[in-house]
Every structure is written in C-alpha cells, then in structure tokens.
Amino acid sequence: MPKIKLDEIEYNTEDLSERGQANLKSLQFLEVQMQKLRSEIAVYQTAQQTYVAALKAEIKSSDIEPLPVESPAQE
C-alpha cells in the first residue's frame, strides 16, 4: 500500500480520486525538480567559493592594498 504523509498524517494513495492521483503525480514531479535545482545550486556555490578563494589568493600575491574604510557622514 503506497502512502503519502501530509501534515504528519499518512494516507493510502490508492484511496485518492483521479484528481488526487493527478495532484500527487504533479507534486512528486515538482519535488524531483526542486531536488535537481538544490543540487545545481550546490554546484554553483562550490564554484563560487573556489572563485572567491582564487581571487583572494591573486589579490594577496599582487600586494594590492585595500581601499580605506570611509567614515559615515556626520549630520
């Protein structure tokens, strides 16, 4: 018996109407797509961290000085 859990309550998916079955399939499709996006974002975040580290290393080896910190304007 396939089950689905909604709001901490389990239901038998075989008891769903045709409309309920269609909604369940759409929900399952969306969950797969969202997981793919989360995985893709993780790849981008890893690449971002790599580029930041490379840029910091380049700045350090080039002896580039940081800009002075500006004081907030006084009124």
PDB file with SEQRES, HELIX, SHEET and CRYST1 records, atoms N, CA, C and O in Angstrom:
SEQRES   1 A   75  MET PRO LYS ILE LYS LEU ASP GLU ILE GLU TYR ASN THR          
SEQRES   2 A   75  GLU ASP LEU SER GLU ARG GLY GLN ALA ASN LEU LYS SER          
SEQRES   3 A   75  LEU GLN PHE LEU GLU VAL GLN MET GLN LYS LEU ARG SER          
SEQRES   4 A   75  GLU ILE ALA VAL TYR GLN THR ALA GLN GLN THR TYR VAL          
SEQRES   5 A   75  ALA ALA LEU LYS ALA GLU ILE LYS SER SER ASP ILE GLU          
SEQRES   6 A   75  PRO LEU PRO VAL GLU SER PRO ALA GLN GLU                      
HELIX    1 AA1 THR A   13  ASP A   15  5                                   3    
HELIX    2 AA2 GLU A   18  SER A   61  1                                  44    
SHEET    1 AA1 2 LYS A   3  LEU A   6  0                                        
SHEET    2 AA1 2 ILE A   9  ASN A  12 -1                                        
CRYST1    1.000    1.000    1.000  90.00  90.00  90.00 P 1           1          
ATOM      1  N   MET A   1       0.850  -1.184   0.000  1.00  0.00           N  
ATOM      2  CA  MET A   1       0.000   0.000   0.000  1.00  0.00           C  
ATOM      3  C   MET A   1       0.893   1.244   0.000  1.00  0.00           C  
ATOM      4  O   MET A   1       1.539   1.535   1.006  1.00  0.00           O  
ATOM      5  N   PRO A   2       0.937   1.984  -1.121  1.00  0.00           N  
ATOM      6  CA  PRO A   2       1.709   3.233  -1.155  1.00  0.00           C  
ATOM      7  C   PRO A   2       1.048   4.286  -0.265  1.00  0.00           C  
ATOM      8  O   PRO A   2      -0.175   4.423  -0.230  1.00  0.00           O  
ATOM      9  N   LYS A   3       1.891   5.019   0.446  1.00  0.00           N  
ATOM     10  CA  LYS A   3       1.377   6.016   1.391  1.00  0.00           C  
ATOM     11  C   LYS A   3       1.962   7.380   1.060  1.00  0.00           C  
ATOM     12  O   LYS A   3       3.012   7.502   0.429  1.00  0.00           O  
ATOM     13  N   ILE A   4       1.244   8.397   1.507  1.00  0.00           N  
ATOM     14  CA  ILE A   4       1.755   9.767   1.462  1.00  0.00           C  
ATOM     15  C   ILE A   4       1.475  10.383   2.822  1.00  0.00           C  
ATOM     16  O   ILE A   4       0.453  10.114   3.452  1.00  0.00           O  
ATOM     17  N   LYS A   5       2.419  11.222   3.260  1.00  0.00           N  
ATOM     18  CA  LYS A   5       2.272  11.878   4.559  1.00  0.00           C  
ATOM     19  C   LYS A   5       2.081  13.373   4.319  1.00  0.00           C  
ATOM     20  O   LYS A   5       2.923  14.035   3.712  1.00  0.00           O  
ATOM     21  N   LEU A   6       0.959  13.887   4.808  1.00  0.00           N  
ATOM     22  CA  LEU A   6       0.651  15.316   4.711  1.00  0.00           C  
ATOM     23  C   LEU A   6       0.321  15.825   6.107  1.00  0.00           C  
ATOM     24  O   LEU A   6      -0.553  15.280   6.781  1.00  0.00           O  
ATOM     25  N   ASP A   7       1.010  16.853   6.533  1.00  0.00           N  
ATOM     26  CA  ASP A   7       0.775  17.420   7.867  1.00  0.00           C  
ATOM     27  C   ASP A   7       0.852  16.348   8.955  1.00  0.00           C  
ATOM     28  O   ASP A   7       0.031  16.308   9.872  1.00  0.00           O  
ATOM     29  N   GLU A   8       1.865  15.476   8.830  1.00  0.00           N  
ATOM     30  CA  GLU A   8       2.124  14.413   9.806  1.00  0.00           C  
ATOM     31  C   GLU A   8       1.028  13.346   9.862  1.00  0.00           C  
ATOM     32  O   GLU A   8       0.971  12.567  10.814  1.00  0.00           O  
ATOM     33  N   ILE A   9       0.159  13.306   8.849  1.00  0.00           N  
ATOM     34  CA  ILE A   9      -0.895  12.292   8.776  1.00  0.00           C  
ATOM     35  C   ILE A   9      -0.669  11.477   7.509  1.00  0.00           C  
ATOM     36  O   ILE A   9      -0.481  12.038   6.430  1.00  0.00           O  
ATOM     37  N   GLU A  10      -0.686  10.145   7.643  1.00  0.00           N  
ATOM     38  CA  GLU A  10      -0.470   9.276   6.493  1.00  0.00           C  
ATOM     39  C   GLU A  10      -1.796   8.909   5.834  1.00  0.00           C  
ATOM     40  O   GLU A  10      -2.814   8.710   6.498  1.00  0.00           O  
ATOM     41  N   TYR A  11      -1.746   8.827   4.492  1.00  0.00           N  
ATOM     42  CA  TYR A  11      -2.914   8.446   3.705  1.00  0.00           C  
ATOM     43  C   TYR A  11      -2.502   7.358   2.722  1.00  0.00           C  
ATOM     44  O   TYR A  11      -1.355   7.311   2.277  1.00  0.00           O  
ATOM     45  N   ASN A  12      -3.442   6.490   2.391  1.00  0.00           N  
ATOM     46  CA  ASN A  12      -3.233   5.472   1.374  1.00  0.00           C  
ATOM     47  C   ASN A  12      -3.460   6.135   0.017  1.00  0.00           C  
ATOM     48  O   ASN A  12      -4.554   6.625  -0.260  1.00  0.00           O  
ATOM     49  N   THR A  13      -2.435   6.151  -0.822  1.00  0.00           N  
ATOM     50  CA  THR A  13      -2.568   6.833  -2.115  1.00  0.00           C  
ATOM     51  C   THR A  13      -3.549   6.120  -3.037  1.00  0.00           C  
ATOM     52  O   THR A  13      -4.088   6.731  -3.959  1.00  0.00           O  
ATOM     53  N   GLU A  14      -3.783   4.845  -2.799  1.00  0.00           N  
ATOM     54  CA  GLU A  14      -4.742   4.108  -3.632  1.00  0.00           C  
ATOM     55  C   GLU A  14      -6.176   4.569  -3.387  1.00  0.00           C  
ATOM     56  O   GLU A  14      -7.067   4.302  -4.193  1.00  0.00           O  
ATOM     57  N   ASP A  15      -6.393   5.260  -2.274  1.00  0.00           N  
ATOM     58  CA  ASP A  15      -7.731   5.766  -1.957  1.00  0.00           C  
ATOM     59  C   ASP A  15      -8.015   7.118  -2.610  1.00  0.00           C  
ATOM     60  O   ASP A  15      -9.139   7.614  -2.532  1.00  0.00           O  
ATOM     61  N   LEU A  16      -7.018   7.716  -3.247  1.00  0.00           N  
ATOM     62  CA  LEU A  16      -7.202   9.029  -3.860  1.00  0.00           C  
ATOM     63  C   LEU A  16      -8.069   8.936  -5.114  1.00  0.00           C  
ATOM     64  O   LEU A  16      -8.054   7.931  -5.825  1.00  0.00           O  
ATOM     65  N   SER A  17      -8.818   9.996  -5.366  1.00  0.00           N  
ATOM     66  CA  SER A  17      -9.595  10.097  -6.601  1.00  0.00           C  
ATOM     67  C   SER A  17      -8.633  10.291  -7.774  1.00  0.00           C  
ATOM     68  O   SER A  17      -7.426  10.429  -7.577  1.00  0.00           O  
ATOM     69  N   GLU A  18      -9.168  10.302  -8.984  1.00  0.00           N  
ATOM     70  CA  GLU A  18      -8.318  10.555 -10.157  1.00  0.00           C  
ATOM     71  C   GLU A  18      -7.654  11.925 -10.041  1.00  0.00           C  
ATOM     72  O   GLU A  18      -6.475  12.081 -10.358  1.00  0.00           O  
ATOM     73  N   ARG A  19      -8.411  12.902  -9.589  1.00  0.00           N  
ATOM     74  CA  ARG A  19      -7.858  14.248  -9.413  1.00  0.00           C  
ATOM     75  C   ARG A  19      -6.762  14.225  -8.351  1.00  0.00           C  
ATOM     76  O   ARG A  19      -5.717  14.854  -8.520  1.00  0.00           O  
ATOM     77  N   GLY A  20      -7.000  13.504  -7.259  1.00  0.00           N  
ATOM     78  CA  GLY A  20      -5.991  13.371  -6.210  1.00  0.00           C  
ATOM     79  C   GLY A  20      -4.740  12.686  -6.726  1.00  0.00           C  
ATOM     80  O   GLY A  20      -3.628  13.102  -6.400  1.00  0.00           O  
ATOM     81  N   GLN A  21      -4.906  11.636  -7.530  1.00  0.00           N  
ATOM     82  CA  GLN A  21      -3.761  10.934  -8.124  1.00  0.00           C  
ATOM     83  C   GLN A  21      -2.971  11.877  -9.034  1.00  0.00           C  
ATOM     84  O   GLN A  21      -1.741  11.865  -9.032  1.00  0.00           O  
ATOM     85  N   ALA A  22      -3.687  12.693  -9.809  1.00  0.00           N  
ATOM     86  CA  ALA A  22      -3.019  13.649 -10.698  1.00  0.00           C  
ATOM     87  C   ALA A  22      -2.245  14.683  -9.886  1.00  0.00           C  
ATOM     88  O   ALA A  22      -1.118  15.035 -10.234  1.00  0.00           O  
ATOM     89  N   ASN A  23      -2.853  15.168  -8.800  1.00  0.00           N  
ATOM     90  CA  ASN A  23      -2.157  16.126  -7.935  1.00  0.00           C  
ATOM     91  C   ASN A  23      -0.924  15.496  -7.303  1.00  0.00           C  
ATOM     92  O   ASN A  23       0.117  16.142  -7.186  1.00  0.00           O  
ATOM     93  N   LEU A  24      -1.038  14.238  -6.896  1.00  0.00           N  
ATOM     94  CA  LEU A  24       0.093  13.534  -6.304  1.00  0.00           C  
ATOM     95  C   LEU A  24       1.235  13.403  -7.309  1.00  0.00           C  
ATOM     96  O   LEU A  24       2.395  13.632  -6.967  1.00  0.00           O  
ATOM     97  N   LYS A  25       0.910  13.038  -8.543  1.00  0.00           N  
ATOM     98  CA  LYS A  25       1.946  12.919  -9.578  1.00  0.00           C  
ATOM     99  C   LYS A  25       2.607  14.270  -9.835  1.00  0.00           C  
ATOM    100  O   LYS A  25       3.825  14.344 -10.003  1.00  0.00           O  
ATOM    101  N   SER A  26       1.817  15.329  -9.866  1.00  0.00           N  
ATOM    102  CA  SER A  26       2.381  16.671 -10.061  1.00  0.00           C  
ATOM    103  C   SER A  26       3.287  17.049  -8.899  1.00  0.00           C  
ATOM    104  O   SER A  26       4.363  17.612  -9.103  1.00  0.00           O  
ATOM    105  N   LEU A  27       2.858  16.742  -7.689  1.00  0.00           N  
ATOM    106  CA  LEU A  27       3.662  17.021  -6.503  1.00  0.00           C  
ATOM    107  C   LEU A  27       4.981  16.255  -6.546  1.00  0.00           C  
ATOM    108  O   LEU A  27       6.038  16.817  -6.260  1.00  0.00           O  
ATOM    109  N   GLN A  28       4.918  14.978  -6.902  1.00  0.00           N  
ATOM    110  CA  GLN A  28       6.132  14.166  -6.985  1.00  0.00           C  
ATOM    111  C   GLN A  28       7.080  14.704  -8.051  1.00  0.00           C  
ATOM    112  O   GLN A  28       8.292  14.742  -7.843  1.00  0.00           O  
ATOM    113  N   PHE A  29       6.531  15.121  -9.193  1.00  0.00           N  
ATOM    114  CA  PHE A  29       7.350  15.711 -10.252  1.00  0.00           C  
ATOM    115  C   PHE A  29       8.045  16.971  -9.747  1.00  0.00           C  
ATOM    116  O   PHE A  29       9.243  17.156  -9.965  1.00  0.00           O  
ATOM    117  N   LEU A  30       7.290  17.836  -9.072  1.00  0.00           N  
ATOM    118  CA  LEU A  30       7.865  19.077  -8.552  1.00  0.00           C  
ATOM    119  C   LEU A  30       8.953  18.812  -7.530  1.00  0.00           C  
ATOM    120  O   LEU A  30       9.977  19.496  -7.520  1.00  0.00           O  
ATOM    121  N   GLU A  31       8.745  17.831  -6.674  1.00  0.00           N  
ATOM    122  CA  GLU A  31       9.757  17.510  -5.667  1.00  0.00           C  
ATOM    123  C   GLU A  31      11.055  17.043  -6.313  1.00  0.00           C  
ATOM    124  O   GLU A  31      12.139  17.382  -5.838  1.00  0.00           O  
ATOM    125  N   VAL A  32      10.955  16.266  -7.394  1.00  0.00           N  
ATOM    126  CA  VAL A  32      12.155  15.830  -8.122  1.00  0.00           C  
ATOM    127  C   VAL A  32      12.851  17.035  -8.741  1.00  0.00           C  
ATOM    128  O   VAL A  32      14.074  17.158  -8.661  1.00  0.00           O  
ATOM    129  N   GLN A  33      12.076  17.924  -9.359  1.00  0.00           N  
ATOM    130  CA  GLN A  33      12.665  19.103  -9.995  1.00  0.00           C  
ATOM    131  C   GLN A  33      13.338  20.010  -8.968  1.00  0.00           C  
ATOM    132  O   GLN A  33      14.413  20.553  -9.223  1.00  0.00           O  
ATOM    133  N   MET A  34      12.705  20.171  -7.808  1.00  0.00           N  
ATOM    134  CA  MET A  34      13.284  21.009  -6.754  1.00  0.00           C  
ATOM    135  C   MET A  34      14.586  20.410  -6.235  1.00  0.00           C  
ATOM    136  O   MET A  34      15.525  21.146  -5.931  1.00  0.00           O  
ATOM    137  N   GLN A  35      14.655  19.095  -6.130  1.00  0.00           N  
ATOM    138  CA  GLN A  35      15.896  18.456  -5.684  1.00  0.00           C  
ATOM    139  C   GLN A  35      17.000  18.666  -6.716  1.00  0.00           C  
ATOM    140  O   GLN A  35      18.156  18.889  -6.355  1.00  0.00           O  
ATOM    141  N   LYS A  36      16.649  18.594  -7.994  1.00  0.00           N  
ATOM    142  CA  LYS A  36      17.634  18.863  -9.048  1.00  0.00           C  
ATOM    143  C   LYS A  36      18.169  20.286  -8.921  1.00  0.00           C  
ATOM    144  O   LYS A  36      19.371  20.517  -9.055  1.00  0.00           O  
ATOM    145  N   LEU A  37      17.276  21.236  -8.662  1.00  0.00           N  
ATOM    146  CA  LEU A  37      17.701  22.631  -8.504  1.00  0.00           C  
ATOM    147  C   LEU A  37      18.596  22.807  -7.284  1.00  0.00           C  
ATOM    148  O   LEU A  37      19.585  23.537  -7.341  1.00  0.00           O  
ATOM    149  N   ARG A  38      18.256  22.142  -6.179  1.00  0.00           N  
ATOM    150  CA  ARG A  38      19.108  22.226  -4.986  1.00  0.00           C  
ATOM    151  C   ARG A  38      20.500  21.676  -5.277  1.00  0.00           C  
ATOM    152  O   ARG A  38      21.500  22.229  -4.820  1.00  0.00           O  
ATOM    153  N   SER A  39      20.561  20.594  -6.033  1.00  0.00           N  
ATOM    154  CA  SER A  39      21.859  20.017  -6.399  1.00  0.00           C  
ATOM    155  C   SER A  39      22.635  20.966  -7.301  1.00  0.00           C  
ATOM    156  O   SER A  39      23.846  21.124  -7.153  1.00  0.00           O  
ATOM    157  N   GLU A  40      21.939  21.591  -8.227  1.00  0.00           N  
ATOM    158  CA  GLU A  40      22.587  22.545  -9.132  1.00  0.00           C  
ATOM    159  C   GLU A  40      23.106  23.752  -8.352  1.00  0.00           C  
ATOM    160  O   GLU A  40      24.216  24.221  -8.607  1.00  0.00           O  
ATOM    161  N   ILE A  41      22.329  24.251  -7.422  1.00  0.00           N  
ATOM    162  CA  ILE A  41      22.758  25.378  -6.592  1.00  0.00           C  
ATOM    163  C   ILE A  41      23.995  25.004  -5.791  1.00  0.00           C  
ATOM    164  O   ILE A  41      24.900  25.824  -5.634  1.00  0.00           O  
ATOM    165  N   ALA A  42      24.047  23.779  -5.284  1.00  0.00           N  
ATOM    166  CA  ALA A  42      25.227  23.336  -4.531  1.00  0.00           C  
ATOM    167  C   ALA A  42      26.474  23.376  -5.407  1.00  0.00           C  
ATOM    168  O   ALA A  42      27.549  23.747  -4.935  1.00  0.00           O  
ATOM    169  N   VAL A  43      26.343  23.001  -6.668  1.00  0.00           N  
ATOM    170  CA  VAL A  43      27.478  23.065  -7.599  1.00  0.00           C  
ATOM    171  C   VAL A  43      27.906  24.516  -7.793  1.00  0.00           C  
ATOM    172  O   VAL A  43      29.098  24.820  -7.767  1.00  0.00           O  
ATOM    173  N   TYR A  44      26.941  25.411  -7.987  1.00  0.00           N  
ATOM    174  CA  TYR A  44      27.263  26.828  -8.173  1.00  0.00           C  
ATOM    175  C   TYR A  44      27.923  27.416  -6.931  1.00  0.00           C  
ATOM    176  O   TYR A  44      28.859  28.207  -7.043  1.00  0.00           O  
ATOM    177  N   GLN A  45      27.447  27.036  -5.756  1.00  0.00           N  
ATOM    178  CA  GLN A  45      28.041  27.552  -4.518  1.00  0.00           C  
ATOM    179  C   GLN A  45      29.479  27.076  -4.360  1.00  0.00           C  
ATOM    180  O   GLN A  45      30.337  27.826  -3.895  1.00  0.00           O  
ATOM    181  N   THR A  46      29.739  25.838  -4.744  1.00  0.00           N  
ATOM    182  CA  THR A  46      31.106  25.322  -4.689  1.00  0.00           C  
ATOM    183  C   THR A  46      31.998  26.099  -5.648  1.00  0.00           C  
ATOM    184  O   THR A  46      33.118  26.470  -5.298  1.00  0.00           O  
ATOM    185  N   ALA A  47      31.506  26.343  -6.848  1.00  0.00           N  
ATOM    186  CA  ALA A  47      32.275  27.121  -7.825  1.00  0.00           C  
ATOM    187  C   ALA A  47      32.509  28.537  -7.312  1.00  0.00           C  
ATOM    188  O   ALA A  47      33.603  29.080  -7.469  1.00  0.00           O  
ATOM    189  N   GLN A  48      31.500  29.133  -6.705  1.00  0.00           N  
ATOM    190  CA  GLN A  48      31.631  30.483  -6.161  1.00  0.00           C  
ATOM    191  C   GLN A  48      32.721  30.531  -5.101  1.00  0.00           C  
ATOM    192  O   GLN A  48      33.551  31.440  -5.103  1.00  0.00           O  
ATOM    193  N   GLN A  49      32.724  29.569  -4.207  1.00  0.00           N  
ATOM    194  CA  GLN A  49      33.745  29.521  -3.156  1.00  0.00           C  
ATOM    195  C   GLN A  49      35.140  29.371  -3.758  1.00  0.00           C  
ATOM    196  O   GLN A  49      36.099  29.967  -3.268  1.00  0.00           O  
ATOM    197  N   THR A  50      35.251  28.580  -4.814  1.00  0.00           N  
ATOM    198  CA  THR A  50      36.539  28.381  -5.481  1.00  0.00           C  
ATOM    199  C   THR A  50      37.019  29.679  -6.116  1.00  0.00           C  
ATOM    200  O   THR A  50      38.193  30.031  -5.997  1.00  0.00           O  
ATOM    201  N   TYR A  51      36.119  30.392  -6.791  1.00  0.00           N  
ATOM    202  CA  TYR A  51      36.497  31.658  -7.426  1.00  0.00           C  
ATOM    203  C   TYR A  51      36.868  32.714  -6.391  1.00  0.00           C  
ATOM    204  O   TYR A  51      37.811  33.477  -6.598  1.00  0.00           O  
ATOM    205  N   VAL A  52      36.140  32.765  -5.284  1.00  0.00           N  
ATOM    206  CA  VAL A  52      36.467  33.722  -4.219  1.00  0.00           C  
ATOM    207  C   VAL A  52      37.851  33.425  -3.661  1.00  0.00           C  
ATOM    208  O   VAL A  52      38.647  34.342  -3.457  1.00  0.00           O  
ATOM    209  N   ALA A  53      38.144  32.155  -3.412  1.00  0.00           N  
ATOM    210  CA  ALA A  53      39.460  31.780  -2.885  1.00  0.00           C  
ATOM    211  C   ALA A  53      40.563  32.133  -3.878  1.00  0.00           C  
ATOM    212  O   ALA A  53      41.621  32.624  -3.485  1.00  0.00           O  
ATOM    213  N   ALA A  54      40.318  31.885  -5.161  1.00  0.00           N  
ATOM    214  CA  ALA A  54      41.315  32.205  -6.187  1.00  0.00           C  
ATOM    215  C   ALA A  54      41.531  33.713  -6.279  1.00  0.00           C  
ATOM    216  O   ALA A  54      42.664  34.169  -6.433  1.00  0.00           O  
ATOM    217  N   LEU A  55      40.462  34.478  -6.187  1.00  0.00           N  
ATOM    218  CA  LEU A  55      40.578  35.934  -6.246  1.00  0.00           C  
ATOM    219  C   LEU A  55      41.335  36.470  -5.039  1.00  0.00           C  
ATOM    220  O   LEU A  55      42.177  37.356  -5.179  1.00  0.00           O  
ATOM    221  N   LYS A  56      41.044  35.943  -3.863  1.00  0.00           N  
ATOM    222  CA  LYS A  56      41.775  36.366  -2.661  1.00  0.00           C  
ATOM    223  C   LYS A  56      43.260  36.051  -2.787  1.00  0.00           C  
ATOM    224  O   LYS A  56      44.103  36.864  -2.410  1.00  0.00           O  
ATOM    225  N   ALA A  57      43.580  34.881  -3.313  1.00  0.00           N  
ATOM    226  CA  ALA A  57      44.983  34.498  -3.494  1.00  0.00           C  
ATOM    227  C   ALA A  57      45.664  35.424  -4.495  1.00  0.00           C  
ATOM    228  O   ALA A  57      46.813  35.818  -4.296  1.00  0.00           O  
ATOM    229  N   GLU A  58      44.970  35.767  -5.554  1.00  0.00           N  
ATOM    230  CA  GLU A  58      45.529  36.671  -6.566  1.00  0.00           C  
ATOM    231  C   GLU A  58      45.778  38.051  -5.971  1.00  0.00           C  
ATOM    232  O   GLU A  58      46.824  38.653  -6.216  1.00  0.00           O  
ATOM    233  N   ILE A  59      44.834  38.552  -5.199  1.00  0.00           N  
ATOM    234  CA  ILE A  59      44.996  39.866  -4.565  1.00  0.00           C  
ATOM    235  C   ILE A  59      46.177  39.836  -3.597  1.00  0.00           C  
ATOM    236  O   ILE A  59      46.984  40.765  -3.568  1.00  0.00           O  
ATOM    237  N   LYS A  60      46.275  38.780  -2.816  1.00  0.00           N  
ATOM    238  CA  LYS A  60      47.365  38.676  -1.847  1.00  0.00           C  
ATOM    239  C   LYS A  60      48.722  38.620  -2.548  1.00  0.00           C  
ATOM    240  O   LYS A  60      49.669  39.268  -2.103  1.00  0.00           O  
ATOM    241  N   SER A  61      48.828  37.866  -3.622  1.00  0.00           N  
ATOM    242  CA  SER A  61      50.116  37.736  -4.322  1.00  0.00           C  
ATOM    243  C   SER A  61      50.470  38.994  -5.108  1.00  0.00           C  
ATOM    244  O   SER A  61      51.633  39.198  -5.454  1.00  0.00           O  
ATOM    245  N   SER A  62      49.494  39.829  -5.389  1.00  0.00           N  
ATOM    246  CA  SER A  62      49.737  41.068  -6.137  1.00  0.00           C  
ATOM    247  C   SER A  62      50.020  42.249  -5.224  1.00  0.00           C  
ATOM    248  O   SER A  62      50.291  43.349  -5.706  1.00  0.00           O  
ATOM    249  N   ASP A  63      49.962  42.041  -3.923  1.00  0.00           N  
ATOM    250  CA  ASP A  63      50.183  43.105  -2.941  1.00  0.00           C  
ATOM    251  C   ASP A  63      49.258  44.300  -3.158  1.00  0.00           C  
ATOM    252  O   ASP A  63      49.668  45.450  -2.996  1.00  0.00           O  
ATOM    253  N   ILE A  64      48.039  44.025  -3.517  1.00  0.00           N  
ATOM    254  CA  ILE A  64      47.052  45.089  -3.695  1.00  0.00           C  
ATOM    255  C   ILE A  64      46.569  45.517  -2.316  1.00  0.00           C  
ATOM    256  O   ILE A  64      46.219  44.684  -1.480  1.00  0.00           O  
ATOM    257  N   GLU A  65      46.556  46.813  -2.092  1.00  0.00           N  
ATOM    258  CA  GLU A  65      46.117  47.358  -0.806  1.00  0.00           C  
ATOM    259  C   GLU A  65      44.603  47.572  -0.824  1.00  0.00           C  
ATOM    260  O   GLU A  65      44.044  47.987  -1.840  1.00  0.00           O  
ATOM    261  N   PRO A  66      43.950  47.293   0.283  1.00  0.00           N  
ATOM    262  CA  PRO A  66      42.506  47.550   0.343  1.00  0.00           C  
ATOM    263  C   PRO A  66      42.234  49.049   0.372  1.00  0.00           C  
ATOM    264  O   PRO A  66      43.077  49.844   0.790  1.00  0.00           O  
ATOM    265  N   LEU A  67      41.054  49.412  -0.075  1.00  0.00           N  
ATOM    266  CA  LEU A  67      40.648  50.813  -0.028  1.00  0.00           C  
ATOM    267  C   LEU A  67      40.404  51.207   1.425  1.00  0.00           C  
ATOM    268  O   LEU A  67      40.001  50.373   2.236  1.00  0.00           O  
ATOM    269  N   PRO A  68      40.646  52.466   1.752  1.00  0.00           N  
ATOM    270  CA  PRO A  68      40.380  52.903   3.130  1.00  0.00           C  
ATOM    271  C   PRO A  68      38.878  52.845   3.427  1.00  0.00           C  
ATOM    272  O   PRO A  68      38.041  53.061   2.550  1.00  0.00           O  
ATOM    273  N   VAL A  69      38.574  52.552   4.669  1.00  0.00           N  
ATOM    274  CA  VAL A  69      37.176  52.498   5.094  1.00  0.00           C  
ATOM    275  C   VAL A  69      36.697  53.921   5.298  1.00  0.00           C  
ATOM    276  O   VAL A  69      37.318  54.710   6.010  1.00  0.00           O  
ATOM    277  N   GLU A  70      35.581  54.232   4.659  1.00  0.00           N  
ATOM    278  CA  GLU A  70      35.037  55.586   4.781  1.00  0.00           C  
ATOM    279  C   GLU A  70      34.191  55.685   6.039  1.00  0.00           C  
ATOM    280  O   GLU A  70      33.435  54.771   6.368  1.00  0.00           O  
ATOM    281  N   SER A  71      34.326  56.803   6.738  1.00  0.00           N  
ATOM    282  CA  SER A  71      33.500  57.055   7.918  1.00  0.00           C  
ATOM    283  C   SER A  71      32.127  57.494   7.455  1.00  0.00           C  
ATOM    284  O   SER A  71      32.000  58.171   6.435  1.00  0.00           O  
ATOM    285  N   PRO A  72      31.094  57.113   8.197  1.00  0.00           N  
ATOM    286  CA  PRO A  72      29.753  57.575   7.830  1.00  0.00           C  
ATOM    287  C   PRO A  72      29.676  59.096   7.942  1.00  0.00           C  
ATOM    288  O   PRO A  72      30.286  59.700   8.824  1.00  0.00           O  
ATOM    289  N   ALA A  73      28.928  59.692   7.046  1.00  0.00           N  
ATOM    290  CA  ALA A  73      28.784  61.149   7.049  1.00  0.00           C  
ATOM    291  C   ALA A  73      28.106  61.602   8.334  1.00  0.00           C  
ATOM    292  O   ALA A  73      27.117  61.017   8.776  1.00  0.00           O  
ATOM    293  N   GLN A  74      28.665  62.667   8.928  1.00  0.00           N  
ATOM    294  CA  GLN A  74      28.069  63.213  10.145  1.00  0.00           C  
ATOM    295  C   GLN A  74      27.090  64.305   9.765  1.00  0.00           C  
ATOM    296  O   GLN A  74      27.348  65.106   8.867  1.00  0.00           O  
ATOM    297  N   GLU A  75      25.971  64.327  10.456  1.00  0.00           N  
ATOM    298  CA  GLU A  75      24.933  65.324  10.148  1.00  0.00           C  
ATOM    299  C   GLU A  75      25.102  66.568  10.956  1.00  0.00           C  
ATOM    300  O   GLU A  75      24.316  67.505  10.819  1.00  0.00           O  
TER     301      GLU A  75                                                      
END                                                                             
